[in-house]
């Protein structure tokens, strides 16, 4: 299911190609998260009754991490290249086990670190044609840290909380944050039907559905494993680009994709062995 989420997110890059040239990133994100939140509430209005003080505190915090990740990523993207943004964002694969180990004192095995290393090398091969480091790259690195905090926080709290309600609260927090960020350049309405369709696709599938699955899955999968599996997003983005947009398939891209897939397989195999022992 998490691999399917990565596929949906990878496909979203293709649907958004050209869209962000006609609508600024933060307005796009604000519409995306707002629509996703409203749709989930309309499907199940009773979800609002599950909110209490403790629930709101935890859900709003993981939502803050997620929304901040997207905001820093979008600001960084304006100051650096798409390839640099893709790779540095993907470093949440490395930062997630580090955050889990430092803050929550989680034990990360050598095999898990090896899978993280493989995924990182794969991401570099998929994304990079050279890397400089300036303000834009720093902002994207901050976004990767927030994404790592989101994965770790979700892994810590999703076990005891209602999945649907936690997803609504996360996405609602993201909607508020991205709307506030969009005010800097002026919140804008989508200019045409093509942009609206892209927003609706990402809102329903890449946001509402995807984050319900991630929230549910993280109730029983380790954060470090989740980070490696979600790194498949970059592989799927490359695959859809080659298939639908006729982008070139090079040896470097093929090798990078294979390394990420191998890392994901290693993590899943390790998880299965742990389950069998239990």
C-alpha positions in Angstrom: 0.0 0.0 0.0 2.9 2.4 0.8 4.5 1.5 -2.6 1.1 2.4 -4.2 1.3 5.8 -2.4 4.8 6.3 -3.8 3.4 5.5 -7.3 0.6 8.0 -6.9 3.0 10.7 -5.7 5.4 9.9 -8.6 2.5 10.2 -11.0 1.5 13.5 -9.5 4.7 15.1 -10.9 3.5 14.2 -14.4 0.0 15.7 -13.8 1.6 18.8 -12.4 4.0 19.4 -15.2 3.1 22.8 -16.7 0.5 23.4 -14.0 3.0 25.2 -11.7 3.9 27.5 -14.6 0.4 28.8 -14.5 -0.3 28.9 -10.7 2.3 29.5 -8.0 3.3 26.6 -5.8 1.8 27.8 -2.5 -1.6 28.7 -4.0 -1.6 25.2 -5.6 -0.8 23.6 -2.3 -3.4 25.6 -0.4 -6.1 24.5 -2.9 -4.9 20.9 -2.8 -4.9 20.5 1.0 -8.1 22.5 1.4 -10.1 20.4 -1.1 -8.7 17.2 0.4 -9.7 18.2 3.9 -13.2 19.3 2.9 -13.8 16.1 0.9 -12.8 13.9 3.8 -15.0 15.8 6.2 -18.0 15.6 3.8 -17.5 11.8 3.4 -17.5 11.4 7.2 -18.8 14.5 9.1 -18.8 12.6 12.4 -15.0 12.6 12.3 -15.0 16.1 13.9 -16.5 14.6 17.1 -13.3 12.6 17.6 -11.2 15.7 18.1 -10.2 16.5 21.7 -7.4 18.6 23.2 -4.8 15.9 23.3 -5.7 14.7 19.8 -5.6 18.2 18.3 -2.2 18.8 19.9 -0.6 15.7 18.3 -2.4 15.9 15.0 -1.7 19.6 14.5 2.0 19.0 15.3 2.5 16.3 12.7 0.4 18.5 10.3 2.7 21.4 11.1 5.8 19.2 10.2 4.2 18.1 6.9 3.0 21.6 5.9 6.3 23.2 6.9 8.1 20.6 4.7 6.1 21.6 1.7 6.5 25.3 2.3 10.3 25.2 2.7 10.5 22.9 -0.3 8.6 25.3 -2.5 10.6 28.3 -1.4 13.8 26.4 -1.9 12.7 25.3 -5.4 12.5 28.9 -6.5 16.2 29.3 -5.7 17.7 26.0 -7.0 17.1 23.4 -9.7 14.4 20.7 -9.8 17.1 17.9 -9.7 18.7 19.4 -6.6 15.3 19.8 -5.0 14.4 16.2 -5.8 17.6 14.8 -4.3 17.8 16.9 -1.2 14.2 16.3 -0.4 14.9 12.6 -0.7 17.4 12.9 2.1 14.5 12.5 4.5 15.5 8.8 3.9 18.7 9.5 5.9 17.3 12.0 8.3 14.3 9.8 9.4 16.4 7.1 11.2 18.7 9.8 12.6 15.7 11.7 14.1 14.2 8.5 15.4 17.5 7.5 17.0 18.3 10.9 18.5 14.8 12.0 19.7 13.1 8.7 20.4 16.2 6.5 21.1 15.0 4.0 18.4 17.5 1.2 17.6 18.4 1.2 13.9 20.1 -2.0 12.7 23.1 -2.1 10.4 21.0 -3.7 7.6 18.5 -0.8 7.9 21.4 1.7 7.7 22.7 -0.2 4.6 19.2 0.1 3.0 19.2 3.8 3.8 22.6 4.2 2.1 21.5 2.3 -1.0 18.4 4.4 -1.3 20.4 7.6 -0.9 22.9 6.6 -3.6 20.0 5.6 -5.9 18.3 9.0 -5.3 21.5 10.8 -6.2 21.8 8.8 -9.4 18.2 9.5 -10.3 18.2 13.2 -9.5 21.7 14.8 -9.7 23.9 16.2 -12.5 26.1 17.9 -10.0 25.3 19.6 -6.7 26.0 23.2 -5.5 24.9 24.3 -2.1 23.4 27.7 -1.4 20.3 29.2 0.2 17.9 27.3 -2.0 19.6 24.0 -1.2 19.6 24.8 2.5 15.8 25.6 2.5 15.1 22.3 0.8 17.3 20.5 3.3 15.2 22.1 6.1 12.1 20.7 4.3 13.6 17.2 4.3 14.1 17.5 8.1 10.5 18.5 8.5 9.4 15.5 6.3 11.5 13.3 8.5 9.9 14.7 11.6 6.5 14.1 10.1 7.3 10.4 9.4 8.8 9.9 12.9 5.9 11.8 14.7 3.3 9.9 12.7 5.0 6.6 13.5 5.0 7.4 17.2 1.4 8.6 17.5 -0.6 6.8 14.8 -0.8 3.6 16.8 -3.2 5.0 19.4 -5.2 7.5 17.3 -8.0 7.2 14.8 -6.5 7.0 11.3 -9.2 9.0 9.5 -9.5 11.7 12.1 -5.7 12.1 12.3 -5.5 12.4 8.5 -8.2 15.2 8.5 -6.4 17.1 11.2 -3.0 16.8 9.4 -4.4 18.0 6.1 -6.4 20.8 7.7 -3.3 22.1 9.4 -1.4 21.9 6.1 -4.2 23.8 4.4 -3.9 26.7 6.9 -0.1 26.8 6.7 0.1 26.8 2.9 -2.7 29.4 2.6 -0.8 31.6 5.0 2.4 31.1 2.9 0.6 31.9 -0.3 -0.4 35.3 0.9 3.2 36.5 0.5 2.7 36.6 -3.3 -1.1 36.8 -3.3 -3.4 33.8 -3.1 -4.6 33.0 -6.6 -7.5 31.1 -8.1 -6.6 28.4 -10.7 -6.7 30.1 -14.2 -8.0 27.2 -16.3 -9.6 23.7 -16.4 -6.2 22.0 -16.7 -5.0 23.5 -13.5 -8.2 22.6 -11.7 -8.0 18.9 -12.9 -4.4 18.7 -11.6 -5.5 20.1 -8.2 -8.4 17.8 -8.0 -6.3 14.7 -8.9 -3.6 15.6 -6.3 -6.2 16.5 -3.7 -8.2 13.3 -3.9 -5.5 10.7 -4.7 -2.1 12.2 -3.8 -3.4 13.8 -0.6 -6.6 12.5 0.9 -6.2 8.8 -0.1 -2.4 8.8 0.1 -2.2 10.2 3.6 -4.9 8.0 5.0 -2.8 5.0 3.8 0.4 6.4 5.2 -1.2 7.2 8.5 -2.6 3.7 8.7 0.6 2.0 7.6 2.7 3.8 10.1 0.8 2.3 13.0 2.8 -0.9 12.4 5.8 -0.1 10.2 9.0 1.5 11.5 9.6 5.1 10.4 13.0 4.2 8.9 11.3 1.5 6.7 8.6 3.9 5.7 11.2 6.5 4.5 12.9 3.9 2.3 9.7 2.7 0.8 8.4 6.2 0.1 11.7 7.0 -1.7 10.2 4.9 -4.5 8.3 8.1 -5.4 11.4 9.4 -7.3 11.6 6.1 -9.2 8.0 6.2 -10.2 8.3 9.9 -11.2 11.2 9.0 -13.5 9.3 6.0 -14.9 6.2 8.1 -15.6 8.3 10.8 -17.2 9.9 8.2 -19.5 6.6 6.5 -20.3 4.3 9.5 -20.7 6.6 12.4 -21.5 9.2 10.6 -23.6 12.0 11.6 -21.3 15.3 9.7 -21.9 16.2 6.5 -20.1 19.9 6.5 -19.3 22.1 4.0 -17.6 22.5 6.4 -14.6 18.7 6.6 -14.1 18.2 2.9 -14.5 21.0 2.1 -12.0 19.6 4.7 -9.5 16.1 3.2 -9.8 17.4 -0.4 -9.3 19.3 0.7 -6.1 16.1 2.3 -4.6 14.0 -0.8 -5.5 16.7 -3.1 -4.0 16.7 -0.9 -0.8 12.9 -1.2 -0.6 13.0 -4.9 -1.1 15.7 -5.3 1.6 13.6 -3.3 4.1 10.4 -5.4 3.3 12.3 -8.7 3.5 13.8 -7.6 6.9 10.3 -6.7 8.1 8.9 -10.0 7.0 11.6 -11.9 8.9 10.9 -10.0 12.1 7.2 -10.7 11.7 7.9 -14.5 11.2 10.1 -14.5 14.4 7.3 -12.9 16.4 
